[in-house]
Amino acid sequence: STDAVNLLLYKNGSLFAYLAVLTDKINFVGQGSVIDQANGTDTYEVYVDSDTDTSYQVQGLTTTTWFEGAMI
């Protein structure tokens, strides 16, 4: 069975964007992109959440889990 897992992006402490991804509880791959006009004082945080199963654990390795931004 599959459940929805949410990737939540917060900007300066407020929800800015989210992505809902379906997972089979074993393998979870989520990716997305957001374009934003930021200044030098903005901060960003990424969270993973599930409404259907609170037992999920994020166990990302540094080689397979990352968050990045770029100036364009």
Buried (B, 14 or more C-beta within 10 A) or exposed (E): EEBEBBBBBBBEEEEBBBBEBEBEBEEBEBEEEEEEEEEEEEEBEEEBEBEEEEEBEEEEEEEEEEEEEEEE
